[in-house]
Amino acid sequence: MRTHLGADMSVSGAVRRYIHNANITNFVTVLGTEPEANRRAAVMKLLVKEEDEFGFSYEQLSDAERRIAVGQRVIDNQRKLIARMSDSGQDIKEAKLLLTRLMQVQALFEAYRQKIKDRLEQWMIL
């Protein structure tokens, strides 16, 4: 499958996948740093759209599982940081806010992984 960008520039599957992964990485970065709830909601919609448009394959499942594993490590590290900050009497408000955002993104990736699994399972039955 090929996608066309502009009038005469076509993009191969490998490049499309690279762009797709870069878009997801950028959306996740914005979700973790954007203070405005409305903007985060708009970026979440873009993230979900990007995931849905790329399709449902075993390769996508692998990517989703990788992102979930990385996300869990980041969440675990953030929790440890909050504990250290709290123990030393530092303000943890912003750190907790970031943790909440990270967990929201993690939930999106977990839902996407489940959507891929469901679709692949459905195709296996058919």
Buried (B, 14 or more C-beta within 10 A) or exposed (E): EEEEEEEEEEBEEEEBBEBBBEBBEBBBEBBBEBEEEEEBEEBBEBBBEBBEEBEBEEEBBEBBBEBBEEBBEBBEEBBEBBEEBEEEEEEBEEBBEBBEBBBEBBEBBBEBBEBBBEBBEEEEEE
